[in-house]
C-alpha cells in the first residue's frame, strides 16, 4: 500500500515545484527514502519521506 503515500508526497513536491521534471521528481523521491534495515525484497528503497525542502 505504498502507492497512495508516494503519490501524496509526489503531489506535495509538485505543488511546491510545478516545473519539476519527471526525472527530477523520481530522483527526489528516491533520495529521501529511509532505510528500514530489511532486505531489498521486503523494503524496496525504504520508507518515503517528505523532503526537508518542503518544510
C-alpha positions in Angstrom: 0.0 0.0 0.0 2.9 2.4 -0.7 1.3 3.9 -3.8 -1.1 6.3 -2.0 1.7 7.6 0.2 4.2 8.0 -2.6 1.5 9.7 -4.7 0.8 12.1 -1.9 4.4 13.0 -1.3 4.8 13.5 -5.1 1.8 15.8 -5.2 3.3 17.9 -2.3 6.6 18.2 -4.2 4.9 19.1 -7.5 2.7 21.7 -5.8 5.8 23.4 -4.4 7.9 23.0 -7.6 5.4 22.8 -10.5 8.1 22.9 -13.2 10.0 19.9 -11.9 10.6 17.2 -14.5 9.6 13.6 -14.0 13.2 12.5 -13.7 13.9 15.2 -11.0 10.8 14.1 -9.1 11.8 10.5 -9.3 15.3 11.3 -8.0 13.9 13.5 -5.2 11.6 10.7 -4.1 14.4 8.1 -4.1 16.9 10.3 -2.4 14.5 10.9 0.5 13.8 7.3 1.4 14.6 6.0 4.9 16.4 2.6 5.0 14.4 0.2 7.2 17.2 -2.2 7.6 15.3 -5.0 5.8 16.4 -6.9 2.7 15.6 -5.2 -0.6 12.8 -7.7 -1.4 10.9 -6.6 1.7 11.6 -2.9 1.8 12.4 -1.8 -1.7 14.1 1.6 -1.5 12.7 2.1 2.0 10.1 4.4 3.6 9.4 7.5 1.6 9.9 10.8 3.5 8.7 14.3 2.7 11.8 16.2 1.6 13.1 18.8 4.1 13.0 21.4 1.2 9.2 21.4 1.7 9.3 22.5 5.3 
